[in-house]
């Protein structure tokens, strides 16, 4: 195998491991997100109960404002989750210097592979692979809900303006169409990335085996 082929294979491994690190970072972020959202929700409900207790019937006459608060709370939660998960996936792993090291040729390849903790890598890969479906469901649900509130409501409002649909079977059809539109937009936006991630995770075993074999071969040459 030529040196260019070896470097290409190691760089493919780097890209795959960075994908794995992105998934693990997002998994680590989930508990923090749930805590923040739960805290904000409890605080908001607490303010509502306090105002209801203090103002009573006066506050009841302004109950429509509470619907806006609930809508704002939902949108905040969805946007916050989407934003934080996206940021977490951008955090790079400990593989950024591989490109410079690989320019040194065989010694650079050996230095890169000797610096890998293979047990740790295997653990991170297995964790990402086993929990990625759960993360994917959460991620897709968040984006679908965001699209529903942003695009779906606009679609429903347009139907209302054009056809004055406020109830009945056509109204139900409009809501169902909004959901379908939100899901379709979510799949259109995320499909390529999801397919790429699945291919990366489930092809890593063979790539890791090849690179470990290269590592042992290079060690033999050095001795």
C-alpha atoms as an extended CHARMM CRD file, in Angstrom:
* protein
*
       223  EXT
         1         1  UNK       CA              0.0000000000        0.0000000000        0.0000000000  PROA      1               0.0000000000
         2         2  UNK       CA              1.3880000000        3.3870000000       -1.0160000000  PROA      2               0.0000000000
         3         3  UNK       CA              1.9560000000        6.1590000000        1.5060000000  PROA      3               0.0000000000
         4         4  UNK       CA             -0.8060000000        8.2790000000       -0.0700000000  PROA      4               0.0000000000
         5         5  UNK       CA             -3.2630000000        5.3980000000        0.4320000000  PROA      5               0.0000000000
         6         6  UNK       CA             -2.1880000000        5.0350000000        4.0560000000  PROA      6               0.0000000000
         7         7  UNK       CA             -2.5820000000        8.7700000000        4.7150000000  PROA      7               0.0000000000
         8         8  UNK       CA             -5.9720000000        8.7690000000        3.0220000000  PROA      8               0.0000000000
         9         9  UNK       CA             -7.1420000000        5.8730000000        5.1990000000  PROA      9               0.0000000000
        10        10  UNK       CA             -5.9470000000        7.5410000000        8.4030000000  PROA      10              0.0000000000
        11        11  UNK       CA             -7.6360000000       10.7960000000        7.4180000000  PROA      11              0.0000000000
        12        12  UNK       CA            -10.8570000000        8.8900000000        6.7830000000  PROA      12              0.0000000000
        13        13  UNK       CA            -10.5300000000        7.4870000000       10.2830000000  PROA      13              0.0000000000
        14        14  UNK       CA            -10.0140000000       11.0030000000       11.6580000000  PROA      14              0.0000000000
        15        15  UNK       CA            -13.1870000000       12.2540000000        9.9650000000  PROA      15              0.0000000000
        16        16  UNK       CA            -15.1470000000        9.2630000000       11.2510000000  PROA      16              0.0000000000
        17        17  UNK       CA            -13.8710000000        9.7200000000       14.8050000000  PROA      17              0.0000000000
        18        18  UNK       CA            -14.7720000000       13.4070000000       14.7220000000  PROA      18              0.0000000000
        19        19  UNK       CA            -18.3100000000       12.3670000000       13.7560000000  PROA      19              0.0000000000
        20        20  UNK       CA            -18.3020000000        9.9830000000       16.7200000000  PROA      20              0.0000000000
        21        21  UNK       CA            -17.0810000000       12.7620000000       19.0250000000  PROA      21              0.0000000000
        22        22  UNK       CA            -19.8360000000       15.0680000000       17.7560000000  PROA      22              0.0000000000
        23        23  UNK       CA            -22.4790000000       12.4520000000       18.5890000000  PROA      23              0.0000000000
        24        24  UNK       CA            -21.0160000000       11.8550000000       22.0460000000  PROA      24              0.0000000000
        25        25  UNK       CA            -20.8670000000       15.6030000000       22.7040000000  PROA      25              0.0000000000
        26        26  UNK       CA            -24.5480000000       15.9050000000       21.8170000000  PROA      26              0.0000000000
        27        27  UNK       CA            -25.3850000000       12.9680000000       24.0780000000  PROA      27              0.0000000000
        28        28  UNK       CA            -23.4850000000       14.6550000000       26.9170000000  PROA      28              0.0000000000
        29        29  UNK       CA            -25.4400000000       17.8520000000       26.2870000000  PROA      29              0.0000000000
        30        30  UNK       CA            -28.8920000000       16.2650000000       26.5580000000  PROA      30              0.0000000000
        31        31  UNK       CA            -29.0970000000       16.0680000000       30.4070000000  PROA      31              0.0000000000
        32        32  UNK       CA            -28.0240000000       19.7250000000       30.6870000000  PROA      32              0.0000000000
        33        33  UNK       CA            -30.6650000000       20.7530000000       28.1620000000  PROA      33              0.0000000000
        34        34  UNK       CA            -33.4350000000       18.9100000000       29.9740000000  PROA      34              0.0000000000
        35        35  UNK       CA            -32.4010000000       20.5090000000       33.2800000000  PROA      35              0.0000000000
        36        36  UNK       CA            -32.4160000000       24.0300000000       31.7840000000  PROA      36              0.0000000000
        37        37  UNK       CA            -35.7640000000       23.5270000000       30.0530000000  PROA      37              0.0000000000
        38        38  UNK       CA            -37.3070000000       21.9630000000       33.1590000000  PROA      38              0.0000000000
        39        39  UNK       CA            -36.0430000000       24.8640000000       35.2970000000  PROA      39              0.0000000000
        40        40  UNK       CA            -37.4340000000       27.4800000000       32.9150000000  PROA      40              0.0000000000
        41        41  UNK       CA            -40.7690000000       25.6390000000       32.6850000000  PROA      41              0.0000000000
        42        42  UNK       CA            -41.1440000000       25.2980000000       36.4570000000  PROA      42              0.0000000000
        43        43  UNK       CA            -40.1950000000       28.9570000000       36.9740000000  PROA      43              0.0000000000
        44        44  UNK       CA            -42.7130000000       30.1120000000       34.3490000000  PROA      44              0.0000000000
        45        45  UNK       CA            -45.5040000000       27.9960000000       35.8100000000  PROA      45              0.0000000000
        46        46  UNK       CA            -44.5850000000       29.2760000000       39.2550000000  PROA      46              0.0000000000
        47        47  UNK       CA            -44.9460000000       32.8900000000       38.0990000000  PROA      47              0.0000000000
        48        48  UNK       CA            -48.2980000000       32.0360000000       36.5310000000  PROA      48              0.0000000000
        49        49  UNK       CA            -49.6180000000       30.4480000000       39.7260000000  PROA      49              0.0000000000
        50        50  UNK       CA            -48.3720000000       33.3870000000       41.8010000000  PROA      50              0.0000000000
        51        51  UNK       CA            -50.0660000000       35.9480000000       39.5580000000  PROA      51              0.0000000000
        52        52  UNK       CA            -53.2640000000       33.9050000000       39.5180000000  PROA      52              0.0000000000
        53        53  UNK       CA            -53.2640000000       33.7490000000       43.3150000000  PROA      53              0.0000000000
        54        54  UNK       CA            -52.5660000000       37.5000000000       43.6850000000  PROA      54              0.0000000000
        55        55  UNK       CA            -54.8160000000       38.8880000000       40.9580000000  PROA      55              0.0000000000
        56        56  UNK       CA            -57.5690000000       36.2850000000       40.7600000000  PROA      56              0.0000000000
        57        57  UNK       CA            -60.4060000000       37.1930000000       38.4160000000  PROA      57              0.0000000000
        58        58  UNK       CA            -58.5400000000       40.2420000000       37.0860000000  PROA      58              0.0000000000
        59        59  UNK       CA            -55.7770000000       37.9920000000       35.8600000000  PROA      59              0.0000000000
        60        60  UNK       CA            -58.3110000000       35.5340000000       34.4590000000  PROA      60              0.0000000000
        61        61  UNK       CA            -59.5580000000       38.2250000000       32.0720000000  PROA      61              0.0000000000
        62        62  UNK       CA            -56.0300000000       38.3810000000       30.6440000000  PROA      62              0.0000000000
        63        63  UNK       CA            -55.7350000000       34.6260000000       30.2080000000  PROA      63              0.0000000000
        64        64  UNK       CA            -55.1230000000       35.0100000000       26.4680000000  PROA      64              0.0000000000
        65        65  UNK       CA            -51.7050000000       36.4010000000       27.3840000000  PROA      65              0.0000000000
        66        66  UNK       CA            -50.9310000000       33.1150000000       29.0690000000  PROA      66              0.0000000000
        67        67  UNK       CA            -51.3710000000       31.3430000000       25.7360000000  PROA      67              0.0000000000
        68        68  UNK       CA            -48.6650000000       33.6030000000       24.3130000000  PROA      68              0.0000000000
        69        69  UNK       CA            -46.4240000000       32.7430000000       27.2720000000  PROA      69              0.0000000000
        70        70  UNK       CA            -46.9540000000       29.0120000000       26.6860000000  PROA      70              0.0000000000
        71        71  UNK       CA            -46.2250000000       29.4160000000       22.9750000000  PROA      71              0.0000000000
        72        72  UNK       CA            -43.0930000000       31.3980000000       23.7810000000  PROA      72              0.0000000000
        73        73  UNK       CA            -41.9980000000       28.7490000000       26.2640000000  PROA      73              0.0000000000
        74        74  UNK       CA            -42.4120000000       25.9930000000       23.6760000000  PROA      74              0.0000000000
        75        75  UNK       CA            -40.5540000000       27.9360000000       20.9880000000  PROA      75              0.0000000000
        76        76  UNK       CA            -37.7680000000       28.8300000000       23.4060000000  PROA      76              0.0000000000
        77        77  UNK       CA            -37.3520000000       25.1780000000       24.4240000000  PROA      77              0.0000000000
        78        78  UNK       CA            -37.2580000000       23.9650000000       20.8250000000  PROA      78              0.0000000000
        79        79  UNK       CA            -34.8710000000       26.6620000000       19.6150000000  PROA      79              0.0000000000
        80        80  UNK       CA            -32.6200000000       26.2820000000       22.6530000000  PROA      80              0.0000000000
        81        81  UNK       CA            -32.3420000000       22.5180000000       22.1540000000  PROA      81              0.0000000000
        82        82  UNK       CA            -31.6810000000       22.8240000000       18.4240000000  PROA      82              0.0000000000
        83        83  UNK       CA            -29.0790000000       25.5520000000       18.9470000000  PROA      83              0.0000000000
        84        84  UNK       CA            -27.2120000000       23.8180000000       21.7810000000  PROA      84              0.0000000000
        85        85  UNK       CA            -27.1740000000       20.4300000000       20.0310000000  PROA      85              0.0000000000
        86        86  UNK       CA            -25.8730000000       22.0510000000       16.8580000000  PROA      86              0.0000000000
        87        87  UNK       CA            -23.1160000000       23.8120000000       18.8190000000  PROA      87              0.0000000000
        88        88  UNK       CA            -22.2120000000       20.6020000000       20.6580000000  PROA      88              0.0000000000
        89        89  UNK       CA            -21.7350000000       18.7340000000       17.3820000000  PROA      89              0.0000000000
        90        90  UNK       CA            -19.2260000000       21.3690000000       16.2240000000  PROA      90              0.0000000000
        91        91  UNK       CA            -16.8670000000       20.7700000000       19.1540000000  PROA      91              0.0000000000
        92        92  UNK       CA            -13.7980000000       19.0730000000       17.7180000000  PROA      92              0.0000000000
        93        93  UNK       CA            -12.1990000000       16.0010000000       19.1780000000  PROA      93              0.0000000000
        94        94  UNK       CA             -8.5130000000       15.4050000000       19.8970000000  PROA      94              0.0000000000
        95        95  UNK       CA             -7.7300000000       14.6380000000       16.2630000000  PROA      95              0.0000000000
        96        96  UNK       CA             -7.2280000000       18.0690000000       14.7270000000  PROA      96              0.0000000000
        97        97  UNK       CA             -3.4300000000       17.8530000000       14.5310000000  PROA      97              0.0000000000
        98        98  UNK       CA             -3.3980000000       14.6290000000       12.5240000000  PROA      98              0.0000000000
        99        99  UNK       CA             -3.1170000000       16.4600000000        9.2060000000  PROA      99              0.0000000000
       100       100  UNK       CA              0.1620000000       18.1310000000       10.1830000000  PROA      100             0.0000000000
       101       101  UNK       CA              1.6310000000       14.9560000000       11.6540000000  PROA      101             0.0000000000
       102       102  UNK       CA              0.7920000000       12.8950000000        8.5800000000  PROA      102             0.0000000000
       103       103  UNK       CA              2.9300000000       15.2150000000        6.4610000000  PROA      103             0.0000000000
       104       104  UNK       CA              5.9520000000       13.5900000000        8.1490000000  PROA      104             0.0000000000
       105       105  UNK       CA              5.3320000000       10.3310000000        6.2960000000  PROA      105             0.0000000000
       106       106  UNK       CA              5.7020000000        6.9300000000        7.9620000000  PROA      106             0.0000000000
       107       107  UNK       CA              6.9520000000        8.4150000000       11.2310000000  PROA      107             0.0000000000
       108       108  UNK       CA              3.9420000000       10.7370000000       11.3350000000  PROA      108             0.0000000000
       109       109  UNK       CA              1.5530000000        7.8450000000       10.7220000000  PROA      109             0.0000000000
       110       110  UNK       CA              3.1720000000        5.8550000000       13.5140000000  PROA      110             0.0000000000
       111       111  UNK       CA              3.0380000000        8.8600000000       15.8770000000  PROA      111             0.0000000000
       112       112  UNK       CA             -0.6520000000        9.3910000000       15.1680000000  PROA      112             0.0000000000
       113       113  UNK       CA             -1.5960000000        5.7550000000       15.6870000000  PROA      113             0.0000000000
       114       114  UNK       CA              0.5600000000        5.3440000000       18.7830000000  PROA      114             0.0000000000
       115       115  UNK       CA             -1.2590000000        8.2870000000       20.3280000000  PROA      115             0.0000000000
       116       116  UNK       CA             -4.6250000000        6.5460000000       20.0010000000  PROA      116             0.0000000000
       117       117  UNK       CA             -6.1770000000        4.8920000000       23.0400000000  PROA      117             0.0000000000
       118       118  UNK       CA             -7.8230000000        2.0260000000       21.1830000000  PROA      118             0.0000000000
       119       119  UNK       CA             -9.9790000000        0.9380000000       24.1340000000  PROA      119             0.0000000000
       120       120  UNK       CA            -11.2710000000        4.4900000000       24.5690000000  PROA      120             0.0000000000
       121       121  UNK       CA            -11.9410000000        4.8030000000       20.8460000000  PROA      121             0.0000000000
       122       122  UNK       CA            -13.8750000000        1.5360000000       20.8690000000  PROA      122             0.0000000000
       123       123  UNK       CA            -15.9350000000        2.6900000000       23.8490000000  PROA      123             0.0000000000
       124       124  UNK       CA            -16.7750000000        6.0130000000       22.2020000000  PROA      124             0.0000000000
       125       125  UNK       CA            -17.7100000000        4.3160000000       18.9330000000  PROA      125             0.0000000000
       126       126  UNK       CA            -19.9510000000        1.7540000000       20.6560000000  PROA      126             0.0000000000
       127       127  UNK       CA            -21.6360000000        4.4670000000       22.7440000000  PROA      127             0.0000000000
       128       128  UNK       CA            -22.2900000000        6.6350000000       19.7000000000  PROA      128             0.0000000000
       129       129  UNK       CA            -23.5490000000        3.7120000000       17.6520000000  PROA      129             0.0000000000
       130       130  UNK       CA            -25.9220000000        2.3650000000       20.3100000000  PROA      130             0.0000000000
       131       131  UNK       CA            -27.3880000000        5.7300000000       21.3780000000  PROA      131             0.0000000000
       132       132  UNK       CA            -27.4430000000        7.5260000000       18.0400000000  PROA      132             0.0000000000
       133       133  UNK       CA            -30.9770000000        6.2780000000       17.1430000000  PROA      133             0.0000000000
       134       134  UNK       CA            -32.3310000000        7.8520000000       20.3480000000  PROA      134             0.0000000000
       135       135  UNK       CA            -30.4500000000       11.0830000000       19.6720000000  PROA      135             0.0000000000
       136       136  UNK       CA            -31.7230000000       11.0620000000       16.0940000000  PROA      136             0.0000000000
       137       137  UNK       CA            -35.3550000000       10.7650000000       17.2260000000  PROA      137             0.0000000000
       138       138  UNK       CA            -34.9280000000       13.6930000000       19.6340000000  PROA      138             0.0000000000
       139       139  UNK       CA            -33.0940000000       15.7830000000       17.0480000000  PROA      139             0.0000000000
       140       140  UNK       CA            -35.6250000000       15.1390000000       14.2810000000  PROA      140             0.0000000000
       141       141  UNK       CA            -38.5720000000       15.7490000000       16.6340000000  PROA      141             0.0000000000
       142       142  UNK       CA            -37.1320000000       19.1050000000       17.6970000000  PROA      142             0.0000000000
       143       143  UNK       CA            -36.6050000000       20.2590000000       14.1300000000  PROA      143             0.0000000000
       144       144  UNK       CA            -40.0130000000       18.9700000000       13.0030000000  PROA      144             0.0000000000
       145       145  UNK       CA            -41.7080000000       20.8240000000       15.8770000000  PROA      145             0.0000000000
       146       146  UNK       CA            -39.8030000000       24.0050000000       15.0250000000  PROA      146             0.0000000000
       147       147  UNK       CA            -40.8170000000       23.7610000000       11.3850000000  PROA      147             0.0000000000
       148       148  UNK       CA            -44.3910000000       23.0860000000       12.4500000000  PROA      148             0.0000000000
       149       149  UNK       CA            -44.5980000000       26.2280000000       14.5600000000  PROA      149             0.0000000000
       150       150  UNK       CA            -42.7530000000       28.4390000000       12.0810000000  PROA      150             0.0000000000
       151       151  UNK       CA            -43.7940000000       27.0970000000        8.6840000000  PROA      151             0.0000000000
       152       152  UNK       CA            -46.8710000000       25.1000000000        9.6320000000  PROA      152             0.0000000000
       153       153  UNK       CA            -48.5890000000       27.9910000000       11.3450000000  PROA      153             0.0000000000
       154       154  UNK       CA            -47.8560000000       30.2150000000        8.3720000000  PROA      154             0.0000000000
       155       155  UNK       CA            -49.3350000000       27.5600000000        6.0850000000  PROA      155             0.0000000000
       156       156  UNK       CA            -52.4540000000       27.2670000000        8.2670000000  PROA      156             0.0000000000
       157       157  UNK       CA            -52.7860000000       31.0570000000        8.4380000000  PROA      157             0.0000000000
       158       158  UNK       CA            -52.5270000000       31.3100000000        4.6580000000  PROA      158             0.0000000000
       159       159  UNK       CA            -55.3000000000       28.7410000000        4.3030000000  PROA      159             0.0000000000
       160       160  UNK       CA            -57.3980000000       30.7430000000        6.7400000000  PROA      160             0.0000000000
       161       161  UNK       CA            -56.8980000000       33.9730000000        4.7650000000  PROA      161             0.0000000000
       162       162  UNK       CA            -57.6070000000       32.3700000000        1.4070000000  PROA      162             0.0000000000
       163       163  UNK       CA            -60.3920000000       29.9720000000        2.3230000000  PROA      163             0.0000000000
       164       164  UNK       CA            -61.5420000000       31.1520000000        5.7890000000  PROA      164             0.0000000000
       165       165  UNK       CA            -61.0570000000       27.6520000000        7.2370000000  PROA      165             0.0000000000
       166       166  UNK       CA            -61.6730000000       27.7270000000       11.0080000000  PROA      166             0.0000000000
       167       167  UNK       CA            -63.3570000000       24.3890000000       11.7470000000  PROA      167             0.0000000000
       168       168  UNK       CA            -64.6380000000       21.1760000000       10.2600000000  PROA      168             0.0000000000
       169       169  UNK       CA            -62.9180000000       18.5010000000        8.1550000000  PROA      169             0.0000000000
       170       170  UNK       CA            -61.0150000000       21.0520000000        6.0730000000  PROA      170             0.0000000000
       171       171  UNK       CA            -59.5570000000       22.5840000000        9.2390000000  PROA      171             0.0000000000
       172       172  UNK       CA            -58.3820000000       19.1690000000       10.4060000000  PROA      172             0.0000000000
       173       173  UNK       CA            -56.9370000000       18.5360000000        6.9500000000  PROA      173             0.0000000000
       174       174  UNK       CA            -55.0650000000       21.8600000000        7.1460000000  PROA      174             0.0000000000
       175       175  UNK       CA            -53.5190000000       20.9380000000       10.4990000000  PROA      175             0.0000000000
       176       176  UNK       CA            -52.5810000000       17.4730000000        9.2190000000  PROA      176             0.0000000000
       177       177  UNK       CA            -51.0510000000       19.0410000000        6.1120000000  PROA      177             0.0000000000
       178       178  UNK       CA            -49.0040000000       21.3460000000        8.3300000000  PROA      178             0.0000000000
       179       179  UNK       CA            -47.6120000000       18.3560000000       10.2120000000  PROA      179             0.0000000000
       180       180  UNK       CA            -46.7690000000       16.5390000000        6.9650000000  PROA      180             0.0000000000
       181       181  UNK       CA            -45.1080000000       19.6850000000        5.6140000000  PROA      181             0.0000000000
       182       182  UNK       CA            -43.0230000000       20.0820000000        8.7870000000  PROA      182             0.0000000000
       183       183  UNK       CA            -41.8850000000       16.4560000000        8.6770000000  PROA      183             0.0000000000
       184       184  UNK       CA            -41.0800000000       16.6990000000        4.9550000000  PROA      184             0.0000000000
       185       185  UNK       CA            -38.9900000000       19.8300000000        5.4920000000  PROA      185             0.0000000000
       186       186  UNK       CA            -37.1440000000       18.1900000000        8.3780000000  PROA      186             0.0000000000
       187       187  UNK       CA            -36.2880000000       15.1410000000        6.2870000000  PROA      187             0.0000000000
       188       188  UNK       CA            -35.2370000000       17.3250000000        3.3590000000  PROA      188             0.0000000000
       189       189  UNK       CA            -32.8660000000       19.3290000000        5.5520000000  PROA      189             0.0000000000
       190       190  UNK       CA            -31.3530000000       16.4530000000        7.5500000000  PROA      190             0.0000000000
       191       191  UNK       CA            -31.5560000000       13.4130000000        5.2620000000  PROA      191             0.0000000000
       192       192  UNK       CA            -28.0770000000       13.5830000000        3.7160000000  PROA      192             0.0000000000
       193       193  UNK       CA            -26.4000000000       14.1430000000        7.0800000000  PROA      193             0.0000000000
       194       194  UNK       CA            -28.3390000000       11.3000000000        8.7210000000  PROA      194             0.0000000000
       195       195  UNK       CA            -27.4800000000        8.8350000000        5.9320000000  PROA      195             0.0000000000
       196       196  UNK       CA            -23.8330000000        9.9010000000        6.0260000000  PROA      196             0.0000000000
       197       197  UNK       CA            -23.6920000000        9.4460000000        9.8140000000  PROA      197             0.0000000000
       198       198  UNK       CA            -25.2580000000        5.9850000000        9.6770000000  PROA      198             0.0000000000
       199       199  UNK       CA            -22.8100000000        4.8920000000        6.9860000000  PROA      199             0.0000000000
       200       200  UNK       CA            -19.9030000000        6.2540000000        9.0230000000  PROA      200             0.0000000000
       201       201  UNK       CA            -20.9320000000        4.5270000000       12.2520000000  PROA      201             0.0000000000
       202       202  UNK       CA            -21.6190000000        1.1520000000       10.7000000000  PROA      202             0.0000000000
       203       203  UNK       CA            -18.5050000000        1.0830000000        8.5280000000  PROA      203             0.0000000000
       204       204  UNK       CA            -16.1370000000        2.0390000000       11.3430000000  PROA      204             0.0000000000
       205       205  UNK       CA            -15.3840000000       -1.5360000000       12.4050000000  PROA      205             0.0000000000
       206       206  UNK       CA            -13.7190000000       -2.4270000000        9.1190000000  PROA      206             0.0000000000
       207       207  UNK       CA            -11.8870000000        0.9130000000        8.9700000000  PROA      207             0.0000000000
       208       208  UNK       CA            -10.6070000000        0.5250000000       12.5310000000  PROA      208             0.0000000000
       209       209  UNK       CA             -9.4600000000       -3.0200000000       11.7830000000  PROA      209             0.0000000000
       210       210  UNK       CA             -7.5430000000       -1.8560000000        8.6820000000  PROA      210             0.0000000000
       211       211  UNK       CA             -5.8800000000        1.0240000000       10.5190000000  PROA      211             0.0000000000
       212       212  UNK       CA             -4.9060000000       -1.1680000000       13.4780000000  PROA      212             0.0000000000
       213       213  UNK       CA             -3.3850000000       -3.6410000000       11.0530000000  PROA      213             0.0000000000
       214       214  UNK       CA             -1.4230000000       -0.7630000000        9.4820000000  PROA      214             0.0000000000
       215       215  UNK       CA             -0.2910000000        0.3090000000       12.9420000000  PROA      215             0.0000000000
       216       216  UNK       CA              1.1110000000       -3.1440000000       13.7500000000  PROA      216             0.0000000000
       217       217  UNK       CA              2.8110000000       -3.3200000000       10.3570000000  PROA      217             0.0000000000
       218       218  UNK       CA              4.4720000000        0.0570000000       10.8420000000  PROA      218             0.0000000000
       219       219  UNK       CA              5.6430000000       -0.9340000000       14.2960000000  PROA      219             0.0000000000
       220       220  UNK       CA              7.2680000000       -4.0310000000       12.8350000000  PROA      220             0.0000000000
       221       221  UNK       CA              9.0670000000       -1.8970000000       10.2720000000  PROA      221             0.0000000000
       222       222  UNK       CA             10.3490000000        0.4070000000       12.9920000000  PROA      222             0.0000000000
       223       223  UNK       CA             11.7460000000       -2.4980000000       15.0060000000  PROA      223             0.0000000000
